[in-house]
Amino acid sequence: MSEKPEAAGESVPEQPHDPPRTGVFADLTPLRQSPAFARLWGGNAIAGIGSQMTIVAVGLHIYDLTQSTFAVSMVALFALVPMLVFGLYGGMLADTFDRRTVALVAAIVAWISTAGLAALAWAHVDVTWPFYLVMTVNTVAATVLGTTRQAILPRLLPLELLPAASALTGISAGVMVTVGPALAGVLVAGVGVQWTFTTDVVLFTFAFAGIASLPHLEPEGDVREAGLRSIVDGLRFLRTAPNIRMSFIVDIVAMTFGQPRALFPAVGALLLGGGAITVGVLTAGVAIGAFITSVFSGRLGGVRLQGLAIRNAISVFALATLGFGIVLLWTTLTGGVASEADVNWPALILAFLCMVVAGGADNVSSIFRMTLLQASAPDAMRGRIQGVFTVVVTGGPRIGDLYAGAFTALAALWAPPLVGGILIVILVWLLVRTHPRFAAYDALDPQP
């Protein structure tokens, strides 16, 4: 089997070996086999904790300035369109220039913007628009960095280790979203937002260690000049990539009809009780499920029919969403809670378990979808397709929030997850059945 040497002294097979035989726990082979991947993964995990701290701290600080939850929500709203645009633009950059350089420049911009937040806080700026502006720049830089980083991974690892790498990414993400917000709460309460932002500035420097040590990674194959034409070519490529295209479509279906997070505040206030604590518990359930399936992901690397694995994982996600809707329906029929201070513990526990299963199944689907994309997309096109992936995983949940909010206004709190779970199962099975190439996708012969 031919190999291609890298500047870092590592060699990565161009074609996959047989699926590795692994145990139940997460496969750590990528960390051992590729020091470059290990440094990139570790640096991103540490820096990500700081990024999650900043997200929480910005929200707390803006609420402290305005006493308005709408003002807090505007942080995400202002950043949404630039994030979608630069998901595509960042992918184009990753397919045109040295990916190490693109990642390094994006990391520098993200670091400077984080320092800018700290400077605003230390200067006691008491208006919100500078925070919106700097946070938007930070989000855009982080989007470009994330898109480029994912396009880099297949150059650091053999294809058969990409599922394990995706699972390790899930573990680090679980640590980020668990430790980061908790640490932010402690620091904001204890020493203030100024030191919280400053801590992120320090933690983000670990990202540079992982990126700076990478070899030069020029795109391989037919490289086009940067510009709108390059982005359009990437979108056109999806016409000839039915497997990648279908992985995007089934994910959009799942996120549109199976995203109940917009319901959590009302569920905590009207049905299950507990208020903000219930919102936190249900949100944590999704993260815990993702973390558990990442830790016990060892067997996933041996799965060959990854199209069917995506279908099955989304089906489990749908059934968990349906279960959540049934819990809400049962609680509605039994009268809900008398006040927010009361808690229906049996219903809350069941709802939490549904969210754990949903988060775990969604993570398994994500591992296989990411692996399919990275393994089958040509290297010269990988950044742009990764950019489309970023748009899908960013925009899909927002569409899901809209569906949940609109359907609840027309029906009841239990209706969006209950009906949505049923729709996901029906639509995904029909889509896969009518696209036999996706159902037959083989990890040993990755075809886009």
VEXDREN-2710 file (C-alpha; in Angstrom, 1 decimal):
% VEXDREN-2710
k/r/px/py/pz
1/MET/0.0/0.0/0.0
2/SER/1.5/3.4/-1.0
3/GLU/2.2/6.0/1.5
4/LYS/2.7/9.8/1.4
5/PRO/5.3/11.3/3.7
6/GLU/4.6/14.4/5.7
7/ALA/6.9/17.2/6.8
8/ALA/6.5/16.2/10.4
9/GLY/8.1/12.9/9.7
10/GLU/4.8/10.9/9.8
11/SER/3.3/8.9/7.0
12/VAL/-0.4/8.4/6.4
13/PRO/-1.8/5.6/4.2
14/GLU/-3.9/6.9/1.3
15/GLN/-6.3/4.0/1.5
16/PRO/-7.8/2.4/4.7
17/HIS/-6.7/-0.9/6.1
18/ASP/-9.3/-3.3/7.4
19/PRO/-11.3/-1.8/10.3
20/PRO/-9.3/-2.1/13.5
21/ARG/-10.3/-4.5/16.2
22/THR/-10.9/-2.4/19.3
23/GLY/-12.3/-2.7/22.8
24/VAL/-15.4/-1.1/24.2
25/PHE/-13.7/2.1/25.4
26/ALA/-12.6/4.9/23.2
27/ASP/-9.7/4.0/20.9
28/LEU/-6.6/6.1/21.8
29/THR/-4.6/4.9/18.8
30/PRO/-4.9/8.3/17.0
31/LEU/-3.1/10.0/20.0
32/ARG/-0.4/7.4/20.0
33/GLN/0.1/7.1/16.2
34/SER/0.1/10.8/15.3
35/PRO/1.9/13.2/17.7
36/ALA/0.6/16.1/15.5
37/PHE/-3.0/15.0/16.0
38/ALA/-2.4/14.6/19.8
39/ARG/-1.0/18.1/20.1
40/LEU/-3.8/19.5/18.0
41/TRP/-6.5/17.6/20.0
42/GLY/-5.0/18.5/23.4
43/GLY/-4.5/22.2/22.6
44/ASN/-8.0/22.5/21.2
45/ALA/-9.5/20.8/24.3
46/ILE/-7.8/23.2/26.7
47/ALA/-8.5/26.2/24.6
48/GLY/-12.2/25.1/24.2
49/ILE/-12.7/25.1/27.9
50/GLY/-11.8/28.8/27.9
51/SER/-14.0/29.5/24.9
52/GLN/-17.0/28.0/26.7
53/MET/-16.2/30.1/29.7
54/THR/-16.3/33.2/27.6
55/ILE/-19.6/32.3/26.0
56/VAL/-21.2/32.0/29.5
57/ALA/-19.4/35.0/30.9
58/VAL/-20.5/37.3/28.0
59/GLY/-24.1/36.3/28.6
60/LEU/-23.8/36.9/32.3
61/HIS/-22.1/40.3/31.8
62/ILE/-24.6/41.5/29.2
63/TYR/-27.5/40.4/31.5
64/ASP/-25.8/42.3/34.4
65/LEU/-25.7/45.4/32.2
66/THR/-29.2/45.2/30.8
67/GLN/-31.3/42.9/32.9
68/SER/-32.7/41.6/29.6
69/THR/-32.7/38.0/28.4
70/PHE/-33.4/39.4/24.9
71/ALA/-30.2/41.4/25.0
72/VAL/-28.3/38.2/25.9
73/SER/-29.9/36.3/23.0
74/MET/-28.7/39.0/20.6
75/VAL/-25.1/37.8/21.1
76/ALA/-26.0/34.6/19.1
77/LEU/-28.3/36.5/16.7
78/PHE/-25.6/39.0/15.6
79/ALA/-23.1/36.2/15.1
80/LEU/-25.4/33.8/13.3
81/VAL/-25.2/35.2/9.7
82/PRO/-21.5/35.9/9.8
83/MET/-20.9/32.4/11.2
84/LEU/-22.8/30.8/8.3
85/VAL/-21.1/32.9/5.7
86/PHE/-17.6/32.3/7.1
87/GLY/-18.3/28.6/7.4
88/LEU/-18.3/28.6/3.6
89/TYR/-15.6/31.2/3.3
90/GLY/-13.3/29.4/5.8
91/GLY/-13.7/26.2/3.9
92/MET/-12.7/28.0/0.7
93/LEU/-9.6/29.3/2.4
94/ALA/-8.7/25.9/3.6
95/ASP/-8.9/24.5/0.0
96/THR/-6.8/27.4/-1.4
97/PHE/-3.9/28.1/1.1
98/ASP/-1.7/26.2/3.5
99/ARG/-4.2/24.9/6.1
100/ARG/-1.7/25.3/8.9
101/THR/-1.4/29.0/8.0
102/VAL/-5.2/29.5/7.7
103/ALA/-5.7/27.8/11.1
104/LEU/-2.9/29.9/12.7
105/VAL/-4.2/33.2/11.4
106/ALA/-7.8/32.3/12.5
107/ALA/-6.4/31.4/16.0
108/ILE/-4.6/34.7/16.2
109/VAL/-7.7/36.6/15.4
110/ALA/-9.7/34.6/17.9
111/TRP/-7.1/35.2/20.6
112/ILE/-7.0/39.0/19.9
113/SER/-10.7/39.2/20.1
114/THR/-10.7/37.3/23.4
115/ALA/-8.1/39.8/24.7
116/GLY/-10.4/42.5/23.4
117/LEU/-13.3/41.2/25.6
118/ALA/-11.0/41.2/28.6
119/ALA/-9.9/44.8/27.8
120/LEU/-13.5/46.0/27.5
121/ALA/-14.3/44.4/30.9
122/TRP/-11.2/45.8/32.6
123/ALA/-12.1/49.2/31.2
124/HIS/-15.6/48.9/32.7
125/VAL/-17.3/49.6/29.4
126/ASP/-21.0/49.6/30.3
127/VAL/-22.6/49.5/26.8
128/THR/-23.4/46.3/25.0
129/TRP/-22.5/47.0/21.3
130/PRO/-18.7/46.6/21.7
131/PHE/-19.3/43.2/23.3
132/TYR/-21.6/42.2/20.4
133/LEU/-19.0/43.4/17.9
134/VAL/-16.0/41.7/19.5
135/MET/-17.9/38.5/20.2
136/THR/-19.1/38.3/16.5
137/VAL/-15.4/38.6/15.4
138/ASN/-14.5/35.9/17.9
139/THR/-17.2/33.6/16.6
140/VAL/-16.2/34.1/12.9
141/ALA/-12.6/33.3/13.7
142/ALA/-13.6/30.2/15.7
143/THR/-15.8/29.1/12.8
144/VAL/-12.9/29.4/10.3
145/LEU/-10.5/27.7/12.7
146/GLY/-12.9/24.8/13.3
147/THR/-13.6/24.3/9.6
148/THR/-9.9/24.2/8.8
149/ARG/-9.0/22.0/11.7
150/GLN/-11.5/19.3/10.5
151/ALA/-10.1/19.5/7.0
152/ILE/-6.6/18.9/8.5
153/LEU/-7.4/15.7/10.4
154/PRO/-7.5/13.3/7.4
155/ARG/-3.9/14.4/6.5
156/LEU/-2.7/13.5/10.0
157/LEU/-4.3/10.0/10.3
158/PRO/-5.0/7.0/8.2
159/LEU/-8.7/6.7/7.2
160/GLU/-9.5/3.8/9.4
161/LEU/-8.7/5.9/12.5
162/LEU/-11.0/8.7/11.6
163/PRO/-14.0/7.3/13.6
164/ALA/-11.7/7.1/16.6
165/ALA/-10.5/10.6/16.1
166/SER/-14.1/11.9/15.8
167/ALA/-15.0/10.0/19.0
168/LEU/-12.0/11.7/20.8
169/THR/-13.3/15.0/19.5
170/GLY/-16.6/14.2/21.1
171/ILE/-14.9/13.5/24.4
172/SER/-13.0/16.8/24.3
173/ALA/-16.2/18.6/23.4
174/GLY/-18.0/17.0/26.4
175/VAL/-15.3/18.2/28.7
176/MET/-15.5/21.7/27.2
177/VAL/-19.2/22.1/27.6
178/THR/-19.2/20.6/31.1
179/VAL/-16.1/22.2/32.7
180/GLY/-16.1/25.5/30.8
181/PRO/-19.6/26.8/31.9
182/ALA/-19.1/25.5/35.4
183/LEU/-15.7/27.2/35.8
184/ALA/-17.2/30.4/34.3
185/GLY/-19.9/30.5/36.9
186/VAL/-17.4/30.1/39.7
187/LEU/-15.0/32.7/38.4
188/VAL/-17.6/35.3/37.5
189/ALA/-19.1/34.9/41.0
190/GLY/-15.8/34.8/42.7
191/VAL/-13.4/37.2/40.9
192/GLY/-15.6/38.9/38.2
193/VAL/-15.8/38.8/34.4
194/GLN/-12.5/40.6/34.0
195/TRP/-10.5/37.7/35.4
196/THR/-12.8/35.2/33.6
197/PHE/-12.0/36.7/30.2
198/THR/-8.3/36.9/31.1
199/THR/-8.3/33.3/32.0
200/ASP/-9.6/32.4/28.6
201/VAL/-6.8/34.5/27.0
202/VAL/-4.3/32.4/28.9
203/LEU/-6.0/29.1/28.1
204/PHE/-6.3/29.9/24.4
205/THR/-2.5/30.0/24.0
206/PHE/-2.6/26.2/24.2
207/ALA/-4.3/26.2/20.8
208/PHE/-1.2/27.8/19.3
209/ALA/1.0/24.9/20.5
210/GLY/-1.1/22.4/18.6
211/ILE/-1.4/24.4/15.4
212/ALA/2.2/25.8/15.2
213/SER/3.7/22.3/15.4
214/LEU/1.8/21.1/12.4
215/PRO/3.6/20.4/9.1
216/HIS/2.8/22.6/6.1
217/LEU/-0.5/21.3/4.6
218/GLU/-1.1/22.6/1.1
219/PRO/-4.3/21.3/-0.4
220/GLU/-3.7/18.4/-2.8
221/GLY/-5.3/17.9/-6.2
222/ASP/-7.0/20.6/-8.4
223/VAL/-6.6/23.8/-6.3
224/ARG/-8.6/26.8/-7.5
225/GLU/-7.9/30.5/-6.7
226/ALA/-9.7/32.0/-3.7
227/GLY/-13.0/33.6/-4.5
228/LEU/-16.8/33.2/-5.0
229/ARG/-16.2/30.8/-7.9
230/SER/-14.3/28.4/-5.6
231/ILE/-17.2/28.4/-3.1
232/VAL/-19.7/27.8/-6.0
233/ASP/-17.6/24.9/-7.2
234/GLY/-17.7/23.3/-3.7
235/LEU/-21.5/23.5/-3.7
236/ARG/-21.7/22.1/-7.2
237/PHE/-19.5/19.2/-6.1
238/LEU/-22.4/18.0/-3.8
239/ARG/-24.4/17.2/-6.9
240/THR/-21.9/14.5/-7.7
241/ALA/-21.5/13.4/-4.1
242/PRO/-24.7/11.6/-3.2
243/ASN/-23.4/10.0/0.0
244/ILE/-22.1/13.3/1.5
245/ARG/-25.2/15.1/0.4
246/MET/-27.5/12.5/2.0
247/SER/-25.6/12.7/5.3
248/PHE/-26.4/16.4/5.3
249/ILE/-30.0/15.9/4.4
250/VAL/-30.7/13.3/7.1
251/ASP/-29.0/15.5/9.7
252/ILE/-31.2/18.5/8.7
253/VAL/-34.2/16.3/9.1
254/ALA/-33.1/15.2/12.6
255/MET/-32.2/18.7/13.8
256/THR/-35.4/20.3/12.3
257/PHE/-37.9/17.9/14.0
258/GLY/-35.9/16.7/17.0
259/GLN/-34.5/19.8/18.6
260/PRO/-36.5/20.5/21.8
261/ARG/-34.1/22.9/23.6
262/ALA/-36.3/25.9/22.9
263/LEU/-39.0/24.1/24.9
264/PHE/-36.9/23.6/28.0
265/PRO/-37.7/27.0/29.8
266/ALA/-41.4/26.5/29.4
267/VAL/-41.1/22.8/30.4
268/GLY/-39.3/23.8/33.6
269/ALA/-41.9/26.5/34.4
270/LEU/-45.2/24.8/33.4
271/LEU/-44.9/21.0/33.3
272/LEU/-42.0/19.5/35.2
273/GLY/-41.2/22.4/37.6
274/GLY/-37.8/23.3/38.8
275/GLY/-37.4/26.4/36.5
276/ALA/-33.8/27.1/35.5
277/ILE/-32.5/24.0/37.3
278/THR/-34.7/21.8/35.1
279/VAL/-33.4/23.6/32.0
280/GLY/-29.8/22.9/33.2
281/VAL/-30.6/19.3/33.9
282/LEU/-32.1/18.6/30.5
283/THR/-29.3/20.5/28.7
284/ALA/-26.7/18.6/30.7
285/GLY/-28.4/15.3/29.7
286/VAL/-27.6/15.9/26.1
287/ALA/-24.0/16.6/26.8
288/ILE/-23.7/13.6/29.2
289/GLY/-25.1/11.3/26.5
290/ALA/-22.6/12.5/24.0
291/PHE/-19.8/12.1/26.4
292/ILE/-20.8/8.6/27.4
293/THR/-21.0/7.4/23.8
294/SER/-17.6/8.9/23.0
295/VAL/-16.0/7.2/26.0
296/PHE/-17.5/3.8/24.9
297/SER/-16.9/4.3/21.2
298/GLY/-14.2/1.7/20.7
299/ARG/-16.4/-0.6/18.6
300/LEU/-17.5/2.2/16.2
301/GLY/-14.2/2.0/14.3
302/GLY/-15.0/-1.5/13.1
303/VAL/-18.4/-0.5/11.5
304/ARG/-18.2/-0.7/7.7
305/LEU/-21.7/0.1/6.6
306/GLN/-21.6/3.7/7.9
307/GLY/-24.6/4.9/5.9
308/LEU/-26.9/2.4/7.7
309/ALA/-25.1/3.2/11.0
310/ILE/-26.1/6.9/10.5
311/ARG/-29.7/5.9/9.8
312/ASN/-29.9/3.7/12.9
313/ALA/-28.3/6.3/15.1
314/ILE/-30.7/9.0/14.0
315/SER/-33.6/6.5/14.5
316/VAL/-32.6/6.0/18.1
317/PHE/-32.3/9.8/18.4
318/ALA/-35.8/10.1/17.0
319/LEU/-37.2/7.5/19.4
320/ALA/-35.6/9.3/22.4
321/THR/-37.2/12.6/21.2
322/LEU/-40.5/10.8/20.9
323/GLY/-40.1/9.5/24.4
324/PHE/-39.5/13.0/25.6
325/GLY/-42.7/14.1/24.0
326/ILE/-44.6/11.2/25.6
327/VAL/-43.3/12.3/29.0
328/LEU/-44.5/15.8/28.4
329/LEU/-47.9/14.5/27.2
330/TRP/-48.3/12.3/30.3
331/THR/-47.4/15.2/32.5
332/THR/-49.9/17.4/30.8
333/LEU/-52.7/14.9/31.2
334/THR/-51.9/14.5/34.9
335/GLY/-52.1/18.3/35.5
336/GLY/-48.4/19.4/35.4
337/VAL/-47.1/21.2/38.5
338/ALA/-48.8/23.7/40.7
339/SER/-45.9/26.2/40.5
340/GLU/-42.4/26.4/39.2
341/ALA/-41.1/25.7/42.7
342/ASP/-42.6/22.2/42.6
343/VAL/-40.8/19.4/40.8
344/ASN/-42.3/16.3/39.3
345/TRP/-39.3/14.2/39.9
346/PRO/-40.4/11.0/38.1
347/ALA/-41.2/12.9/35.0
348/LEU/-38.0/15.0/35.2
349/ILE/-35.9/11.8/35.6
350/LEU/-37.6/10.2/32.6
351/ALA/-37.1/13.4/30.5
352/PHE/-33.5/13.6/31.6
353/LEU/-32.9/10.0/30.5
354/CYS/-34.5/10.7/27.1
355/MET/-32.1/13.6/26.6
356/VAL/-29.2/11.4/27.6
357/VAL/-30.2/8.8/24.9
358/ALA/-30.8/11.6/22.4
359/GLY/-27.5/13.2/23.0
360/GLY/-25.7/9.9/22.8
361/ALA/-27.4/8.8/19.5
362/ASP/-26.8/12.2/17.9
363/ASN/-23.1/12.0/18.8
364/VAL/-22.8/8.5/17.2
365/SER/-24.5/9.9/14.1
366/SER/-22.1/12.8/14.1
367/ILE/-19.0/10.5/14.4
368/PHE/-20.1/8.5/11.3
369/ARG/-21.2/11.6/9.3
370/MET/-17.9/13.3/10.0
371/THR/-15.9/10.2/9.2
372/LEU/-17.9/9.7/5.9
373/LEU/-17.1/13.3/4.9
374/GLN/-13.5/13.3/5.8
375/ALA/-12.8/9.9/4.2
376/SER/-14.7/10.4/0.9
377/ALA/-14.2/14.0/0.0
378/PRO/-11.2/14.8/-2.2
379/ASP/-8.5/16.7/-0.3
380/ALA/-8.8/19.7/-2.6
381/MET/-12.5/19.9/-1.9
382/ARG/-12.5/18.9/1.8
383/GLY/-12.4/22.4/3.3
384/ARG/-15.3/23.6/1.3
385/ILE/-17.4/20.6/2.0
386/GLN/-16.5/20.9/5.7
387/GLY/-17.7/24.5/5.4
388/VAL/-21.1/23.3/4.2
389/PHE/-21.1/20.8/7.1
390/THR/-20.5/23.7/9.5
391/VAL/-23.5/25.6/8.0
392/VAL/-25.7/22.5/8.3
393/VAL/-24.8/21.7/11.9
394/THR/-25.1/25.4/12.8
395/GLY/-28.3/26.3/10.9
396/GLY/-30.2/23.0/11.5
397/PRO/-30.7/23.5/15.2
398/ARG/-31.9/27.1/14.6
399/ILE/-34.5/25.8/12.2
400/GLY/-35.4/23.2/14.9
401/ASP/-35.9/26.0/17.4
402/LEU/-38.3/27.7/14.9
403/TYR/-40.2/24.5/14.4
404/ALA/-40.6/23.9/18.1
405/GLY/-41.6/27.4/18.9
406/ALA/-44.2/27.7/16.1
407/PHE/-45.7/24.2/16.7
408/THR/-46.0/24.9/20.4
409/ALA/-47.8/28.1/19.7
410/LEU/-50.3/26.2/17.5
411/ALA/-50.6/23.1/19.7
412/ALA/-48.9/22.2/23.0
413/LEU/-45.5/21.7/24.6
414/TRP/-45.6/18.0/24.0
415/ALA/-46.5/18.2/20.3
416/PRO/-43.2/19.2/18.7
417/PRO/-41.0/16.3/20.2
418/LEU/-43.8/13.7/19.9
419/VAL/-44.7/14.5/16.3
420/GLY/-41.1/15.3/15.4
421/GLY/-39.8/11.9/16.6
422/ILE/-42.3/10.1/14.4
423/LEU/-41.5/12.3/11.4
424/ILE/-37.8/11.7/11.7
425/VAL/-38.1/7.9/11.7
426/ILE/-40.4/8.0/8.7
427/LEU/-38.5/10.5/6.7
428/VAL/-35.0/9.1/7.4
429/TRP/-35.9/5.5/6.6
430/LEU/-37.7/6.6/3.4
431/LEU/-34.7/8.7/2.3
432/VAL/-32.2/5.9/2.9
433/ARG/-34.4/3.4/1.3
434/THR/-34.7/5.5/-1.9
435/HIS/-30.9/6.1/-1.9
436/PRO/-29.3/2.6/-2.0
437/ARG/-25.8/4.0/-2.5
438/PHE/-26.0/5.6/0.9
439/ALA/-27.3/2.5/2.5
440/ALA/-24.4/0.5/0.9
441/TYR/-21.7/3.0/1.8
442/ASP/-18.6/1.0/2.8
443/ALA/-15.9/2.4/5.0
444/LEU/-13.3/0.3/3.2
445/ASP/-14.3/1.9/-0.2
446/PRO/-15.3/5.5/0.7
447/GLN/-17.1/7.1/-2.2
448/PRO/-18.5/10.6/-2.0
END
